[in-house]
Amino acid sequence: MLQQIIDRRLAGKNKSIGNRERFMRRYKDKIKDAVRRAVDGRSIRDLERGEEVRIPKKDLSEPVFHHGQGGIRDMVHPGNQDYVRGDRIKRPQGGGGSGSGKGQASDQGEGEDDFSFALSREEFMQVFFEDLALPNLARTQLAEVPEWKSHRAGYSSDGTPNNLHVVRSLRGAIGRRLAIGSGSRRELAELEAELAILKAAAAAGDLTAERAILPLEAKVEALRGRLSRIPYLDPIDLRYRSRVKTPMPTSKAVMFCLMDVSGSMDEGRKDLSKRFFILLYLFLTRHYEKIDIVFVRHHTQAQEVDEENFFHARETGGTVVSSALVLMEEIIRARYSPSEWNIYGAQASDGDNWHHDSGRCRELLAEKILPLCRYFAYVQVAEEEQNLWEEYTHLTESCRHFAMRKAVEAAQIYPVFRDLFKKEGKV
């Protein structure tokens, strides 16, 4: 007798999220295999999307409780009209049952449907970049093209009418009127008190007091006129809400893609190079908010091109690798200051180079390029080790932020990429 335990405990409305995470942790290896197959077989332009993962049903085992083998058990078969105690029941032919399953046919008498589920884009990229981190990652605060954020900064005396602060303006107007008219009002109060005394003396028959009343009244009227001319609201009283923009620090990186397009680089090798470049770009997008890409293709001469020409131009020729490194340094000096940009370089070649040029390539990297870069990776898409590989080998011993690997088939791009950019200290 087969028994199953089903967890029916109540959970939140998003309990499927936890179930999905547990499921992905449980079948982590199979999901990684599916992602690796997708990387190998998918075109580079469609890499950044989800993927459907299939897991054989036989691997979806669940814990069950059942009776052990052996012993004597009495069972009652309902609806029995053909058998009595002691009869032996034959096994049904052809797997038995009259169900109409829709699984794949099998010549072994049994078949099982695969369990399939879809990985979202974020889940796909999370699995793809798991255990990876940028070597010596240090985000640089840039000032050349900063991001601006607007926030309130008190009040100003000029602005647009929609930013006028009425209460603050009236408060300033009252204060101005009080400050300007305080002396006049104090003098007016003194003159009015003196005028009242003179009028009282004149009423008592004092002729001198009577003659002093008219000039004093003229002064009082002049002061009252001066006070009445103080404006109720002056343009200097207006106050506007002020907003200022401050630069916000952002993180930027530039990725240089150097590819050999000489006659020895066939379409297969170019395709391997393209795959590596697109993986590096996707990897950097998870660490930087803005990324510039510079495409440099070279044979005997190097030139900066757009992405379309970089991947699809048919121009070929001999091989002088140093021309690409020289152009890369010139572009860095002209447009990408190392104090403001995180610079990454990726070079792909079959290793074939003019033999007098390989030594110069090593010198250019050691003295000019690597001091400016956060990281530089060289991928050789050919098995044979030629003079360029030998020269670059000397750099791996002294430069920790320089790495080189081989990838001669599409299936090797993914492990090579992980090997180049695995976390420091991780075995």
C-alpha positions as CSV (number, residue, x, y, z in Angstrom):
1,M,0.0,0.0,0.0
2,L,1.5,3.3,-1.2
3,Q,1.2,6.4,1.0
4,Q,2.1,10.0,0.2
5,I,2.4,13.0,2.5
6,I,1.1,16.3,1.2
7,D,1.9,19.6,2.9
8,R,-1.3,21.5,3.1
9,R,-0.2,24.1,5.6
10,L,-1.5,27.6,4.9
11,A,1.0,30.1,3.6
12,G,1.0,33.6,2.1
13,K,-0.5,34.4,-1.3
14,N,3.0,34.2,-2.9
15,K,3.9,30.8,-1.4
16,S,4.7,29.5,-5.0
17,I,7.8,31.8,-4.9
18,G,9.3,29.9,-2.1
19,N,8.4,26.6,-3.7
20,R,10.0,27.6,-6.9
21,E,13.2,28.6,-5.1
22,R,13.4,25.3,-3.3
23,F,12.8,23.5,-6.5
24,M,15.6,25.3,-8.3
25,R,18.0,24.7,-5.4
26,R,17.1,21.0,-5.5
27,Y,17.7,20.6,-9.3
28,K,20.4,23.1,-9.5
29,D,22.8,20.9,-11.5
30,K,20.2,20.1,-14.2
31,I,19.3,23.7,-14.5
32,K,22.9,24.6,-14.9
33,D,23.2,22.0,-17.7
34,A,20.2,23.5,-19.5
35,V,21.7,26.9,-19.3
36,R,25.0,25.7,-20.6
37,R,23.3,24.0,-23.5
38,A,21.4,27.2,-24.2
39,V,24.6,29.2,-24.3
40,D,26.2,26.7,-26.7
41,G,23.3,26.5,-29.1
42,R,21.7,29.9,-29.0
43,S,22.7,32.8,-31.3
44,I,24.6,35.5,-29.6
45,R,21.9,38.1,-30.2
46,D,19.3,36.0,-28.4
47,L,21.4,35.1,-25.4
48,E,19.8,37.5,-22.9
49,R,16.4,35.8,-22.6
50,G,14.8,33.0,-20.6
51,E,15.0,29.3,-21.3
52,E,12.8,26.2,-21.0
53,V,14.3,23.5,-18.8
54,R,13.2,19.8,-19.0
55,I,13.8,17.4,-16.2
56,P,13.0,13.6,-16.7
57,K,10.1,12.5,-14.6
58,K,12.1,9.7,-13.2
59,D,14.4,12.2,-11.6
60,L,11.5,13.9,-9.8
61,S,11.5,11.5,-6.9
62,E,9.4,12.2,-3.8
63,P,9.7,10.4,-0.4
64,V,7.0,7.8,0.1
65,F,6.0,5.3,2.8
66,H,5.2,1.8,1.9
67,H,5.1,-1.7,3.4
68,G,8.3,-3.7,3.3
69,Q,8.7,-6.9,1.3
70,G,7.7,-10.2,2.8
71,G,5.0,-11.4,5.2
72,I,1.5,-12.6,4.5
73,R,-1.2,-10.1,3.7
74,D,-4.8,-10.6,3.0
75,M,-6.3,-8.3,0.3
76,V,-9.9,-7.9,-0.9
77,H,-10.3,-7.2,-4.6
78,P,-13.7,-5.5,-5.1
79,G,-16.0,-6.7,-7.9
80,N,-14.3,-10.2,-8.0
81,Q,-16.4,-12.7,-10.0
82,D,-13.7,-14.8,-11.5
83,Y,-11.3,-15.8,-8.8
84,V,-11.4,-17.7,-5.5
85,R,-8.8,-18.1,-2.7
86,G,-5.6,-19.6,-4.0
87,D,-6.0,-18.6,-7.6
88,R,-2.9,-17.0,-9.2
89,I,-3.7,-13.7,-11.1
90,K,-1.8,-13.3,-14.4
91,R,-0.1,-10.0,-15.1
92,P,-1.9,-7.9,-17.8
93,Q,-0.3,-7.9,-21.2
94,G,1.2,-4.8,-22.9
95,G,1.6,-2.8,-19.7
96,G,-2.1,-3.1,-18.8
97,G,-4.7,-0.3,-18.4
98,S,-6.9,1.3,-20.9
99,G,-5.8,4.9,-20.4
100,S,-4.8,7.0,-23.4
101,G,-1.5,8.5,-22.2
102,K,0.1,11.3,-24.3
103,G,3.7,10.6,-23.4
104,Q,6.4,9.5,-25.7
105,A,6.1,5.9,-26.9
106,S,8.6,3.4,-25.6
107,D,9.8,0.0,-26.7
108,Q,10.4,-1.0,-23.1
109,G,6.7,-1.3,-22.2
110,E,6.7,2.0,-20.2
111,G,7.0,5.7,-20.9
112,E,7.2,8.9,-18.8
113,D,6.6,12.5,-19.6
114,D,9.4,15.0,-18.9
115,F,8.7,17.8,-16.5
116,S,9.4,21.2,-18.1
117,F,9.3,24.7,-16.7
118,A,10.4,28.1,-18.0
119,L,13.3,30.1,-16.6
120,S,12.7,33.8,-16.6
121,R,15.3,36.1,-18.1
122,E,16.5,37.1,-14.6
123,E,16.7,33.5,-13.4
124,F,18.5,32.5,-16.6
125,M,21.1,35.3,-16.0
126,Q,21.4,34.5,-12.3
127,V,22.3,30.9,-13.0
128,F,24.6,31.9,-15.9
129,F,26.6,34.4,-13.7
130,E,26.5,32.4,-10.5
131,D,29.8,32.3,-8.6
132,L,31.2,35.0,-10.8
133,A,32.5,38.5,-9.8
134,L,34.5,41.2,-11.5
135,P,38.2,40.8,-10.5
136,N,39.4,43.7,-8.4
137,L,36.0,45.4,-8.8
138,A,36.2,49.1,-7.8
139,R,33.5,51.4,-9.0
140,T,34.7,54.8,-10.1
141,Q,32.8,57.9,-9.3
142,L,32.6,59.9,-12.5
143,A,32.2,63.6,-13.0
144,E,32.3,64.1,-16.8
145,V,28.7,63.2,-17.5
146,P,27.1,62.9,-14.1
147,E,23.6,62.0,-13.3
148,W,21.7,64.9,-11.8
149,K,19.1,64.8,-9.0
150,S,16.8,67.7,-8.2
151,H,15.9,68.5,-4.6
152,R,14.6,71.5,-2.6
153,A,17.1,74.1,-1.4
154,G,15.1,76.8,0.5
155,Y,13.8,79.9,-1.2
156,S,15.1,82.4,-3.8
157,S,14.1,85.9,-4.8
158,D,13.5,85.0,-8.4
159,G,11.7,82.1,-10.1
160,T,8.6,81.2,-12.1
161,P,5.1,82.1,-10.9
162,N,4.1,78.5,-10.3
163,N,6.9,78.2,-7.7
164,L,5.7,81.4,-5.8
165,H,5.4,80.8,-2.0
166,V,2.5,83.1,-1.0
167,V,2.8,82.8,2.8
168,R,6.6,83.3,2.8
169,S,6.2,86.3,0.5
170,L,3.5,88.0,2.7
171,R,5.6,87.3,5.8
172,G,8.5,89.1,4.2
173,A,6.3,92.0,3.1
174,I,5.0,92.5,6.7
175,G,8.5,92.5,8.0
176,R,9.7,95.0,5.4
177,R,6.8,97.4,6.2
178,L,7.5,97.1,9.9
179,A,11.2,97.8,9.4
180,I,10.8,100.7,7.0
181,G,7.9,102.5,8.9
182,S,9.0,102.0,12.5
183,G,10.9,105.3,12.8
184,S,8.2,107.3,11.1
185,R,5.5,105.8,13.2
186,R,7.4,106.5,16.4
187,E,7.9,110.2,15.3
188,L,4.3,110.4,14.3
189,A,3.2,109.2,17.7
190,E,5.4,111.8,19.4
191,L,4.1,114.6,17.1
192,E,0.5,113.6,17.7
193,A,1.0,113.7,21.5
194,E,2.6,117.1,21.2
195,L,-0.2,118.3,19.0
196,A,-2.7,117.2,21.5
197,I,-1.0,119.3,24.2
198,L,-0.8,122.4,22.0
199,K,-4.5,122.1,21.2
200,A,-5.3,121.9,24.9
201,A,-3.2,125.0,25.6
202,A,-4.8,126.9,22.7
203,A,-8.2,126.2,24.1
204,A,-7.1,127.7,27.3
205,G,-6.2,131.0,25.5
206,D,-2.5,130.4,24.9
207,L,-1.8,132.4,21.7
208,T,1.8,130.9,21.3
209,A,0.4,127.4,21.4
210,E,-2.2,128.4,18.8
211,R,0.4,129.7,16.4
212,A,2.5,126.4,16.7
213,I,-0.4,124.1,15.9
214,L,-0.5,124.7,12.1
215,P,3.2,123.8,11.4
216,L,2.9,120.8,13.6
217,E,-0.2,119.6,11.8
218,A,1.7,119.9,8.5
219,K,4.5,117.6,9.8
220,V,1.9,115.1,11.0
221,E,0.2,115.0,7.6
222,A,3.6,114.6,5.9
223,L,4.5,111.7,8.1
224,R,1.1,110.0,7.4
225,G,1.6,110.5,3.7
226,R,5.1,108.9,3.9
227,L,3.7,105.9,5.8
228,S,0.8,105.5,3.3
229,R,3.3,105.4,0.4
230,I,5.0,102.3,1.8
231,P,3.9,99.5,-0.7
232,Y,1.9,96.6,0.7
233,L,3.7,94.1,-1.4
234,D,7.0,94.9,-3.2
235,P,8.8,92.7,-5.8
236,I,11.6,92.3,-3.3
237,D,9.2,90.6,-0.9
238,L,8.5,87.7,-3.4
239,R,9.9,84.4,-2.5
240,Y,10.0,81.3,-4.8
241,R,10.6,77.7,-4.0
242,S,14.1,76.9,-5.0
243,R,15.3,73.6,-6.5
244,V,18.9,72.8,-7.3
245,K,20.5,69.9,-9.1
246,T,23.4,68.0,-7.6
247,P,25.5,65.5,-9.4
248,M,24.9,61.9,-8.4
249,P,27.7,59.4,-8.6
250,T,27.3,56.7,-11.2
251,S,29.4,53.8,-12.3
252,K,30.6,53.5,-15.8
253,A,32.8,51.1,-17.7
254,V,34.1,50.8,-21.2
255,M,34.8,47.5,-22.9
256,F,37.3,47.2,-25.7
257,C,36.7,44.3,-28.1
258,L,39.7,43.5,-30.2
259,M,39.3,40.8,-32.9
260,D,41.6,39.5,-35.5
261,V,40.0,39.4,-38.9
262,S,43.0,38.2,-40.9
263,G,42.7,35.5,-43.5
264,S,43.5,32.7,-41.0
265,M,40.3,33.6,-38.9
266,D,37.6,31.7,-40.6
267,E,33.9,32.0,-39.7
268,G,34.0,29.4,-37.0
269,R,36.7,31.2,-35.2
270,K,35.0,34.5,-35.6
271,D,31.9,33.0,-34.1
272,L,33.8,31.8,-31.1
273,S,35.1,35.4,-30.6
274,K,31.7,36.9,-30.9
275,R,30.3,34.6,-28.2
276,F,33.0,35.5,-25.8
277,F,32.5,39.3,-26.4
278,I,28.8,39.0,-25.8
279,L,29.2,37.1,-22.6
280,L,31.7,39.7,-21.3
281,Y,29.2,42.4,-22.1
282,L,26.3,40.7,-20.4
283,F,28.6,40.1,-17.4
284,L,29.6,43.8,-17.1
285,T,25.9,44.9,-17.3
286,R,25.3,43.3,-14.0
287,H,27.9,45.5,-12.3
288,Y,27.8,48.8,-14.1
289,E,24.9,51.2,-14.8
290,K,26.4,52.4,-18.1
291,I,28.8,50.6,-20.5
292,D,30.5,51.9,-23.6
293,I,31.7,49.4,-26.1
294,V,34.5,50.0,-28.5
295,F,34.9,47.6,-31.4
296,V,38.4,47.4,-32.9
297,R,39.1,44.9,-35.8
298,H,42.5,44.4,-37.3
299,H,44.6,42.6,-39.8
300,T,47.7,44.4,-40.8
301,Q,46.0,47.7,-39.8
302,A,43.5,48.3,-37.1
303,Q,40.4,50.5,-37.2
304,E,37.5,51.3,-34.9
305,V,34.2,50.2,-36.4
306,D,30.6,49.8,-35.4
307,E,29.1,46.6,-34.3
308,E,27.7,45.7,-37.7
309,N,31.0,46.0,-39.5
310,F,32.8,44.4,-36.6
311,F,30.9,41.2,-36.9
312,H,30.0,41.0,-40.6
313,A,32.6,42.9,-42.7
314,R,34.4,40.7,-45.2
315,E,37.7,42.6,-45.3
316,T,40.8,40.4,-44.6
317,G,44.5,40.5,-44.8
318,G,47.7,39.7,-43.0
319,T,48.2,39.9,-39.2
320,V,49.8,42.7,-37.2
321,V,48.3,42.4,-33.7
322,S,50.2,45.4,-32.3
323,S,48.2,47.8,-34.5
324,A,45.0,47.0,-32.5
325,L,46.8,47.6,-29.1
326,V,48.2,50.9,-30.4
327,L,44.7,52.1,-31.5
328,M,43.2,51.0,-28.1
329,E,45.8,53.1,-26.2
330,E,45.1,56.1,-28.4
331,I,41.3,55.8,-27.9
332,I,41.8,55.5,-24.1
333,R,44.0,58.6,-24.0
334,A,41.6,60.6,-26.1
335,R,38.2,59.6,-24.7
336,Y,38.4,57.4,-21.6
337,S,40.5,58.7,-18.7
338,P,41.4,55.9,-16.3
339,S,40.6,58.1,-13.4
340,E,37.0,58.3,-14.6
341,W,36.4,55.1,-16.4
342,N,36.6,51.4,-15.5
343,I,38.4,50.0,-18.5
344,Y,38.2,46.3,-19.6
345,G,39.8,44.8,-22.6
346,A,39.0,41.5,-24.4
347,Q,41.1,40.2,-27.3
348,A,40.3,37.3,-29.5
349,S,42.7,35.8,-32.0
350,D,43.9,32.5,-33.5
351,G,47.4,33.4,-32.3
352,D,48.9,33.8,-35.8
353,N,51.0,37.0,-35.9
354,W,53.9,38.4,-37.7
355,H,56.8,36.9,-35.7
356,H,58.6,40.2,-35.2
357,D,55.4,41.8,-33.9
358,S,54.6,39.5,-31.0
359,G,57.3,40.9,-28.7
360,R,56.1,44.4,-29.3
361,C,52.6,43.3,-28.4
362,R,53.8,42.0,-25.0
363,E,55.6,45.3,-24.4
364,L,52.6,47.4,-25.3
365,L,50.4,45.4,-23.0
366,A,52.8,45.5,-20.1
367,E,53.8,49.2,-20.4
368,K,50.8,50.9,-22.0
369,I,47.6,48.9,-21.8
370,L,47.6,47.0,-18.6
371,P,48.4,49.9,-16.3
372,L,45.2,51.6,-17.6
373,C,42.9,48.6,-17.4
374,R,40.9,46.9,-14.6
375,Y,41.2,43.6,-16.4
376,F,42.3,42.3,-19.8
377,A,41.5,38.9,-21.1
378,Y,43.0,37.1,-24.2
379,V,41.2,34.2,-25.7
380,Q,42.9,32.1,-28.4
381,V,40.4,30.4,-30.7
382,A,43.0,27.9,-32.0
383,E,44.7,25.0,-30.4
384,E,48.2,25.5,-31.8
385,E,50.4,27.7,-29.5
386,Q,52.3,30.2,-31.6
387,N,54.7,33.1,-30.8
388,L,51.9,35.4,-29.6
389,W,50.8,32.8,-27.0
390,E,54.4,32.4,-25.9
391,E,54.9,36.1,-25.5
392,Y,51.6,36.6,-23.6
393,T,52.5,33.8,-21.2
394,H,55.2,35.9,-19.7
395,L,52.6,38.5,-18.6
396,T,50.5,36.0,-16.6
397,E,53.2,35.7,-14.0
398,S,53.6,39.5,-13.3
399,C,50.1,40.8,-14.0
400,R,47.3,39.5,-11.9
401,H,44.6,41.4,-13.9
402,F,45.7,39.7,-17.2
403,A,44.4,36.3,-18.1
404,M,44.6,34.0,-21.2
405,R,42.8,30.9,-22.2
406,K,42.0,28.7,-25.2
407,A,38.6,27.9,-26.7
408,V,38.5,25.9,-29.9
409,E,34.8,24.9,-30.0
410,A,31.6,26.5,-28.9
411,A,31.1,24.1,-26.0
412,Q,34.3,25.5,-24.4
413,I,33.3,29.2,-24.4
414,Y,31.2,28.9,-21.3
415,P,33.7,27.1,-19.1
416,V,36.5,29.3,-20.4
417,F,34.5,32.4,-19.5
418,R,33.7,31.1,-16.0
419,D,37.4,30.3,-15.5
420,L,38.5,33.8,-16.5
421,F,36.1,35.6,-14.3
422,K,35.6,33.3,-11.3
423,K,35.7,34.9,-7.9
424,E,39.1,35.5,-6.5
425,G,40.2,32.8,-4.1
426,K,37.5,30.4,-5.3
427,V,38.8,27.0,-6.3
